[in-house]
């Protein structure tokens, strides 16, 4: 039996109760076994938190971690198969390199899980996976794959295929390609369903693109829409309604300008990156006030740094900037813990500290929102993957 007790810490559970108390937590066999105040349980291995703060491991639900290797050019760029604007059959896990040292840097910053997504060159980019940041083999790091399907609207598909003189070069064409493929996928699903109950109907020939779209169309996974401009956000919602998809808006740079309208739709927004320059016209309204505005409007709001646009190790800094710009401190911490876990449908495993969940937690020397605070230890599945020694 593998167990460790962490004591003398202020515990921020980040769950629905949002408890905060001074006490202890017992990690056993990869899970949180118990936690509480007062006299701790007996344990063979004890870590004294020395008055620090314990939070769930941080989560960035949108990244390209391991798909664009740090310090490499084309050789390590595996996020965009831009030879075809529609590639739902691509799987991020087939390109992730866990040996990229960005994994270690993220882990040492307290990030224990990340969504890894194909890039935004294509109208439909491929299957996203949610993985832990500790490990040497991607198969052992997967929490959920596929987590979602990647769609992209706006300037990225336009610019990539404009340079090739191929479709799509307009927003109309990007949306049309998505609709066409979803329609074909719906017909493919219908034919498969008829063949299962009626011997007179033949099952369609295998089609990798269609098979990849089935979980999106039947609602078992979400549709992550890369969308910056407000009109692109509403195109994503329009298409989602047409096909019964479960949308999540990724980036949502102008979402704060229409927060009241998005709140009516009850659609999550993964906000960011805002620690970057306005490198293209569609992000001219970029502001680090956005996540606070969205959260106050009642929108489920997560924060992303969009690694490698901003290195994943700087996710805690993005949270601090959101607070400085007006976001409630609790909302900000939940935006990188409980909220992304809930968006992913994985709040029964990660994102908060309660008995039965994965033992992913971070021991901080003080307030996680203080720039001077150090990460003292990081646990993934109950294993101490990092301990500060200096």
ABEGO torsion letter per residue (X at the ends): XBBBBBBGBBBBAGBAAGBBBBBBBBBBGGBBABBBBEBBBBBABBBBAGGBBBBBBBBBABBABGABBBGBBAAABAABBAABABBAABBAAAABBAABAAAAAAAAAGBABBBBBBBAABABAEBBBBBBABEABAAAABABOBABBBBBBEAAAAAAAAAAGBOBABAAAAAAAAAAAAAAAAAAAAAAAAAAABAABBBBBBBAAAAAAAAAAAGABBBBBBBABAAAAAAAAAAAAAAGBBBBBBGGAAAAAAAAAAAAAGBBBBBOBABBBBABAAAAABBAAAAAAAAAAGBBBBBBAGOAABBAAAAAAAAAAAAAAGBBAAAAAAAABAAAAAAAGAAAABGBBBBGBBBBBBBBABBAABAABBBABBBBGGBBABBBAX
